[in-house]
Structure formats: C-alpha cells, structure tokens
C-alpha cells in the first residue's frame, strides 16, 4: 500500500535539526539552548460487539491499537525555536503500521512585550482545531483512550492533525486570562491509508490542495472559563472512477472540500471540569459538472472529576447528526455514551479503562467494516490502555 511522503520542506527541517543540534549544543553557547526531548508508548486492548472499532475487535479482544512517539524541541538561536515529533501508530491490521513526522516547524516571535506577542511558524504545523487537536497525540494529555469522535475523527487522524504551511499567531495576556488568535494557510496532508477508504469516493488518487484555519480564543485552560471559535476549510484534488450506466468514467479533475465551524466552551475548577464543543460541518464533492453536498451537526459534552491526585473519572455524551438528501443518513449517525476512569501511579505511568454504549456507524473505519450498513446500529465497546512517558 502506498505510504505518505514527507514534503521537501519538512524533510529539510528534520535533516537539518536532527543532525545538527546535538553536534552544536555543547560547542556554541548561543546556539541550540534549552534542548528538550520526551517520549511515550501506549498499548490498548479493545473488545467490541458487531463492529471493528479502531482495531480488529469484533467479538474478540484486540491488541492492534498501539502508539509510540518522540518529541524534540530546542531554541535554535535567540528567540527562534524548533519543535518536532515523530510518531509510530497502528490502529488495525488493515491500516498497517504508520510511521510519520507529525510536526516539524520553526517558530519566531517577531514582536514581544511583557503582555503581547506576535509571531510566525513555518513547516509542518499542528492544527489548532478546537481545544484538543494539538494535545490529542499523547495519552497523558487527553481525556479518554479515544477522543470524542464527533469532533476529533480518528478515522482521518493523520490527514487532520497537521499540515505543511505558515501560521501567524498572536496573544495578549490579561492577568490570568489570554486572548489569542491564529491564521494558518497550508497544504493538507492526504494520508493514503485514510483517504483510500473514503466512503462514496473510492479515490485512486487524493492530494491536498490548500487549506485555511482561523481561530480566536479567550480565557484560561487551568482555572475558570474559556471559549474558542475555529474555522477550518481543507480542499483536495481527487481522481474518481464513476459508473455511468455500463461505462466507468474517470474524472481526474474532481475536487473535495470540507468546511468546519467549531465552537468550544469549557469551565475548569481544581477538582472538576465541564467541556462542550459544537461543530457545523459541510462536505462537498464536485465532479463532471455536478456536486454532492452533505452536512452534519456534531457535539459532545463531557464532565471530568478529579477524585484525587491519582484518580479521575469522566462521563461523555458524543453525537453526530447528518443532513442532506444525497447520502444515506443512517450510515452517518453516531451517538456514544462514554464512561471511563484513569489511574496515574506517578508522573510517568497511566492506566485507563472505559466503556462505550453506541448507536450508529458514522465514525467507524470503512476499511475495517466493509458490510457495516447491514448490521445492527446498537453496539458496545470496552477499552483498556497502559501508557508510559519519559
């Protein structure tokens, strides 16, 4: 199966800094200061009824889902910083092993005072979509073994997590609150393992064209209220094979775009927090002078309870409702009640378990469930995970 390739810009950053930073960190005091690295591994066990959920877990205990990553950051010189993460991830036998550069970018604040910062990032940059896309990669920084699938799609995780481009960012601090804004122009990354399973498309080629992300946020993620609004629109070129009667027509000029408007709200206290995010999503395919348009509304609401320094419990309701006459709506419904708990013996280890009560099939991987529309829409999943970071 064809694997994703790094674009030359990201490849240049990786070769330059992985090979140079360690050689120079001790010889030049002004170069490559405050070099830091972290790593993590995780192994999950999943059992589900009727469907394969992020693994080959249908009526069996699956250990397919595993992750491992290395994070590296350094101050190259003065205020110029470099950050990167390499990730190895597997979610099922059909998806295969995935090894990729999640992100690799330079960041420079060209204007900075005590309370104000304006800057630019260049390279493969993490998408700041919603509250949690930037922190969903490490098990220790997310709530749950899986993120709410209505908003943070694991079925297209790699194509959604980062892209190659340039981002302007800025923020102003007001005591313990921050007003921040970002504008991110990029070329989307199309992961072949993910886009090859796109329903109703069956593409033979899927390439990122351009994307725009704009976000504004205000508040504190540690104490009290915070809110954000994100607009994200990636566009792709796709080659389609379209049956027209007995003839198969090839369209090499088809285009796809996905328009997302996401509102995020959260309230935090020391021992509990409540989070809700609401998405209006439009998906459009243009091919041979016609177009298919689909809409969906999606949201989740989540309560997190910190019982003590080691134990926490969470309850989440996660829902997606499709709209439109051009698609089979029943195939895209998704209602998930997720109950879970986490135990942290120390700062390195994490043990987590959760149960999902689900109605619908809208966030299942089609490549793992080729006959899903013929099965019962009511099903369950039990998940267990052990993770370690250092």
N, C-alpha and C positions, 0 to 999 in steps of 0.2 A: 504493500500500500504506500502510496506517495506520502512523504513526510514534509512537514512545514520547513521552509528555508528561512534563515535569517536574512534580512535586508543588509546591503553593504554598510549602511550607517551603523547599525547595531553591531555588526561583526567588527567593524573598525574599533568601536569603543571597547568591546570585550578584549580584543587582542592587545590594544594599547595599554589598558589599565591592568589587566591580569598579569601581563608580562613585565610591566614597568614599575608598578607601585611597590612591590616588595624589594626590588633591587635598589630603589631610591629612598626608601623610608628612613634608613639609618644614615645615609651619606649627606643628604641635603636637608638642613633643618627647616627650610621654608617650604619644602615640597612634601606632599603626602603625609600630612599630620593627622592625628586622631583617626588612624585606620582601625576600623572595627569589622568584625565578622560574627555571624551567627549561623546556626544550622538547626534543622529539625527533621524528624522522621515520624511517621504515623502508620499504624496498621488498623484497619477496620474489619469487622465481621458483620455481615448483613444477611438477614433472613426475611423474605417477603412472600406473600401469597399471590399467586396468579401472574405476577409480572417480574421481570428482571429490573431491579432498581439500582442504578449505578454499579452494577455487577451482574454476574450470572447467579442470581439469588432466588429464582422462582422455586419455592417449596424446597429449598436447600440452604444450608449455611455456606456463604461465600466469603472468601478472604481476598477477593480480587482487588478491592479498593485499598491503595497504599500511596503514600506521598513521601518525598524527601527533597529538601532544598537547602541551598547555601546562600546566605545574604552577605554582601560586602559593601562597605562604604568608606570613603576617605575624603579629607579636604585636600584637593589637588594642590592648590596654592591660594593663599589669602582666603577669599570668600567662594571660590569655585569648588564645588563638591561633585563627587561621582558616586552613584549608587547602582548596584546590580543585584539580581537574584537569578540563580539557575535552579530549575525545578525538574524533578523526575516524578511522574504521576501516572497511575494506572487506575482505571475505573471498571474495566471488564476485559474479558478475553477478546471480544470483537473489536474493541477500540485499540488494543495493543498497548505497548509501553510508550509513554510520551516523555521525551526529554527536550526541554526548550529553555530559552532565555526569556524569563517572564518580563523582566525590565532591565534596562541599561541606559542611564541618562546622566547628562551633566546638568547642574543647577547653579544659577548665578543670580544673586540679589543685586541688581544694579542701582537700587535706591533703598536705603535702610536708615531708620532712626530708631529711637527707643520704642516707639509705639507703631511705626509704619514700615511696611516692606513691600517693594515691588521687584519682581524678578522674572526670569525666563528659564525654562527647562527645554532640553533638546536631546532627542534619542528615542528609545523605546520606553514609553512612559506609562505608568499605571493610570488607568482611567479612574477619575474621582467620582464616578457614578454613585449617587446615593451616599448613605452614611458608611457603608461597609465594603464596597468593592475593593478599596485599596488595602484592606486588612483581612480579606477573606482567605488569603493564601495559607496562613499559619494556623493550625488548630487552636493554639493558645489565645489567639486574638479574635476568634469568632465565637458566637453563641450557638452551640449545636454542632453535631458532626457534619451536617449539611446546612447550608444557608436556606432561608425561605425561597423556595423555587419559583414563586410567582414573580419575584423581583430579580434575584441573582441566579440566573439559569446555569446549572451545572452541565446541561446538555450542550451548551455553547460556551463553556467557561473560558477556554483558551482564546477564542475569537473575540471575547468580550472584555477580557481582563486588562489588556494593554494594546497599544498601537504605536507606530513609528511616526513622530511628528514633532511639533513645537508647541509649548504651552506658556502663556503669560499668566502670572499669578500675582496676587497682592492681598494684604490683610492689614487691618488696623485693630489694635487691642484697646479695649475699654475696661480697665480694671481686670476682672476675671472672665470677661466676655470677648469674643473675637468676631469681627465682621470680615469675611473672606470672599474672594471672587476668583474664578479661573476661566480662561478661554483656551481651548485646546483644539488645534487643527492637525489632522493626522491622516495617514493611510491605514485603513483597518487591516488587521492580520486575519487571513482566512485559513483556519486550520483544516486540512483536508479530511482528517478523521471525523471532524464535527460537521462540516458543511456537506460532505458526501452523503450524510444521512438526512439532509433537509427534506422534510415532508413536502409532497406535491411538486418538488423541483427536480429531484434526481439529476443534479448537475454533473456534467462531465468536466467542468472547469469553473472555479469560483474564485475571483480575485477582488481584493479590496480596491476601491476607487478613491473615495475621500470620506472624511467624517468631521463633524463639528460637535464639540461638547462645550457647554457653558453652564457654570454653576455659581450660585451665591448661597452663603450660609451665615448664620449668626448664632452665637451662644457659646456654651461650654459643654464639652463631652464628659466632664467629670462631676459637675455639680449644677443642678438646676436644669433649665430649659434650653434646648437648641432646635433650630429649624434649618432646612435647606430646600432649594429647588434646583433640579438638574434637567437640562435639555440636551438630548444626545441623538444624533442622526448619522449613522454609518450608511454608506452606499457601496454597492458591489456590482461588478460585471459578472455575468454568468452565461455559460453555454448550455442550452436546453435542447433536448430531443423531445419533440411534441408530436403525439399521434393525432393526425387529422384523417379520419376515416381509415382506410387501409395503408395510408402513407405515413412514414415517420419523417417529420421536417426538423432540420437542425437550425436553431437560431443562435448565432454567435454574438448577437448584439443585445441580448436581454439584460435588463438592469433590475436590481433589487434595492430597496431602501427600507430602513426600519427607523421610525420616528418615536422617541420615548420622551415623555414628560413626567418627571418623578418628583413628588412632594414628600418630604421626610420630616418627621417630628419625633422628639424624644424628651423625656424628663428623667433625670437621674438624682437619686439620693444615695447615701452611703450604703444602705443595705438592700436597695431595690431600684429598679428602673422600668420604665414603660416605653416601648418604641413602636411607631407605626409609620409605614410608608405606603403611598398610593401612586399607582402607575397608570397612565393612559398611553397605550401603545398602538401604533399604526404600522402595518406591514404591507408593502406594495410591490408587485412584480409587473414589469412592462415587457411584453414580448409580442412580436408580429402585429404591431398596431393595436393591441388590446392590453388590458391590465386586470389584474386580480388584486383586490384590496381587502384586507382583513383588519379588524380592530379587536382590542381586548382591554378590559379594565382589570387591574390586579392590585391586591393589597395584602398586607399582613399586619397583625397586632401581636405584640409579644411582651410578656411580663417576665422579668428576671428577678429572682430572690436570692440574695447572698446570705446564707444561713450563718456562716462564719468565714474565717479566712481560707478554709479548705473546701467547703461545700457550697454549691449553689444549685438551684433548681430553676427550671424555665418552662413556660407554657406558651405555645404559639398557635394562632389560627392564621392559615395561609390560603388565599383564594384567588383564582383566576376565572374570569367570565368572558368568553369570546362573543363578538358581534359580527354580523355580515352574512350575506346570502351565498357567497361564492365558496364557502368551505363547510365541511361537516362539523358543526359546532360541538357535538357531543365528544368528538375526539380531542378537543382542546380544553374541556373543563378540568378544573383542579381545585379541590378543597381538602386541606390537610390540617388535622389537629395533631400537634407535636408536643409530647410530654417528655422531659428529659432532666438529667442531673449530671453534674460534673464534680469530680473529686481531684484536688490538687495536693498530693502529699508534700510537695515542695515546689520551688520555682521552676524546676525542670520537667517534672512528670505531670501528665494529665491523663485521667481516666474518665471516660464519658459513656453514658448509655441513654438511649431514647427510643420511644415507640411512636409510630405514625399511624393514624387512622385516616385513610384517604378515600375520597370519592373522585374518580376521574382519571384521565390518562394524559393530560396535556403537557406534563413535564417529564414524561418518560422518553428515553432514548429510542428512536425508531429502529436503529440498527440492532438493538438488543431485544426488541419486541415487534417482530415483523407482522404478527397477527393480532395486535393488541385490540383493534376495534371489534373483534369478535368475542371478547372476553367480558367478564363481569366488571363493572366500573368500581365496585366496592372492594377494597383490599387493605392489607396492613403491612407494615414493615417494622422490624426490630433491628436496632443497630447498636454496636459496641465498638469503642475505639480506645486505643492506647497510643499516646504521643509523648515524645521526648524532645526537648530543645536544649541547646548549649551554646 
